């Protein structure tokens, strides 16, 4: 699950909060689905170059909001109903995910599908060159 998770040292947002929001975006956009196993705290901390306490706090915050559940032998997994909770949490936080979070979700999804950075960039440029599609109605 560490695919796409990053900590930006130049961002004034605390690292645990950066990770929490990224996981929320991944869950809300379907990059990570119900039942997916999160990496162990120490492994993710080492992968990201942060303290284990930072990752532990991220997991604790996500568990408190119902996004993940932790069981002694099963580890930490994405909880049932987490996608809806994540979407609600993001909407409450700032009236929907910002463009940075949407981009992170898209890049993570594209990379998980095997696309390289050049292909992802080309796809974004292509999408930006097209006219905006008409708004969707709720029935669509």
C-alpha positions as MATLAB code, in Angstrom:
seq = 'XXXXXXXXXXXXXXXXXXXXXXXXXXXXXXXXXXXXXXXXXXXXXXXXXXXXXXXXXXXXXXXXXXXXXXXXXXXXXXXXXXXXXXXXXXXXXXXXXXXXXXXXXXXXXXXXXXXXXXXXXXXXXXXXXXXXXXXXXXXX';
ca = [
       0.000    0.000    0.000;
       2.974    2.327    0.321;
       2.698    2.986   -3.420;
       2.134    6.678   -3.866;
       2.625    7.627   -0.210;
       5.163   10.365    0.280;
       6.169   12.821    2.957;
       7.132   16.295    1.785;
       9.653   17.752    4.249;
       8.987   21.231    2.836;
       5.260   21.010    3.591;
       4.297   22.710    6.868;
       1.625   20.034    7.411;
       2.804   17.464    9.979;
       4.001   14.224    8.353;
       1.344   12.078   10.068;
      -1.355   14.347    8.630;
       0.188   14.242    5.148;
       0.084   10.437    5.296;
      -3.428   10.349    6.747;
      -4.810   12.528    3.956;
      -3.013   10.531    1.272;
      -4.476    7.281    2.606;
      -7.928    8.914    2.681;
      -7.530    9.946   -0.961;
      -6.320    6.470   -1.966;
      -9.305    4.874   -0.227;
     -11.829    7.445   -1.490;
     -10.659    7.084   -5.093;
     -10.470    3.282   -5.024;
      -6.690    3.030   -5.308;
      -6.854    0.987   -2.103;
      -9.921   -1.132   -1.430;
     -11.626   -2.756    1.516;
      -9.555   -5.521    3.049;
      -6.240   -4.291    1.631;
      -3.443   -4.756    4.120;
      -1.414   -1.763    5.210;
       2.342   -2.217    5.629;
       3.596   -2.754    9.172;
       4.407    0.479   11.001;
       8.165   -0.056   11.040;
       8.311   -1.058    7.378;
       6.341    1.973    6.171;
       8.351    4.281    8.425;
      11.609    2.929    6.985;
      10.281    3.163    3.401;
       9.303    6.814    3.925;
      12.231    7.847    6.104;
      10.061    8.917    9.032;
       9.865    7.851   12.664;
       7.770    4.796   13.487;
       5.748    6.986   15.849;
       4.677    9.116   12.883;
       3.225    6.110   11.063;
       1.719    4.763   14.297;
      -0.072    8.071   14.835;
      -1.330    7.998   11.238;
      -2.744    4.512   11.757;
      -4.248    5.511   15.112;
      -6.016    8.514   13.538;
      -7.280    6.377   10.638;
      -8.520    3.702   13.039;
     -10.326    6.274   15.172;
     -12.174    7.502   12.078;
     -13.101    3.970   10.952;
     -10.895    3.882    7.853;
      -8.662    1.041    9.046;
      -8.916   -1.685   11.637;
      -6.081   -3.372   13.453;
      -6.074   -6.969   14.617;
      -3.105   -8.515   16.342;
      -2.412  -11.262   13.786;
      -4.015   -9.727   10.698;
      -2.255   -6.369   10.991;
      -3.848   -3.160    9.811;
      -6.359   -3.418    6.973;
      -8.771   -1.108    5.196;
     -12.119   -1.396    6.981;
     -15.487   -2.221    5.459;
     -17.221    0.973    4.349;
     -13.967    2.926    4.423;
     -14.415    4.426    0.939;
     -17.599    6.254    1.909;
     -16.094    7.355    5.221;
     -12.987    8.634    3.419;
     -15.056   10.583    0.887;
     -17.109   12.095    3.705;
     -14.008   12.951    5.687;
     -12.399   14.689    2.731;
     -15.611   16.584    1.935;
     -15.967   17.772    5.537;
     -12.319   18.805    5.691;
     -12.354   21.095    2.683;
     -15.496   20.682    0.579;
     -13.901   17.900   -1.445;
     -10.413   16.760   -2.266;
      -8.151   19.454   -3.629;
      -6.424   19.181   -6.960;
      -3.198   17.975   -5.295;
      -5.023   15.089   -3.604;
      -6.846   14.215   -6.832;
      -3.546   14.237   -8.709;
      -1.955   11.976   -6.083;
      -4.850    9.565   -6.436;
      -4.615    9.563  -10.227;
      -0.840    9.056  -10.234;
      -1.079    6.227   -7.694;
      -3.822    4.538   -9.740;
      -1.898    4.915  -12.996;
       1.323    3.604  -11.448;
      -0.530    0.655   -9.923;
      -1.811   -0.104  -13.441;
       1.793   -0.151  -14.676;
       2.016    3.281  -16.317;
       5.329    5.093  -16.202;
       5.760    8.763  -15.357;
       6.136    9.786  -19.014;
       2.861    8.045  -19.944;
       1.080    9.616  -16.973;
       2.336   13.066  -17.914;
       1.278   12.542  -21.548;
      -2.180   11.442  -20.424;
      -2.604   14.541  -18.268;
      -1.436   16.829  -21.088;
      -3.861   15.115  -23.463;
      -6.728   15.475  -20.996;
      -5.934   19.152  -20.452;
      -6.006   19.813  -24.192;
      -9.573   18.503  -24.533;
     -12.651   20.625  -23.972;
     -14.394   20.134  -20.648;
     -17.097   17.465  -20.798;
     -20.669   18.539  -20.032;
     -21.638   18.263  -16.336;
     -22.965   14.867  -15.284;
     -26.494   14.573  -14.018;
     -27.202   12.402  -10.959;
     -28.904    9.746  -13.127;
     -25.722    9.109  -15.183;
];
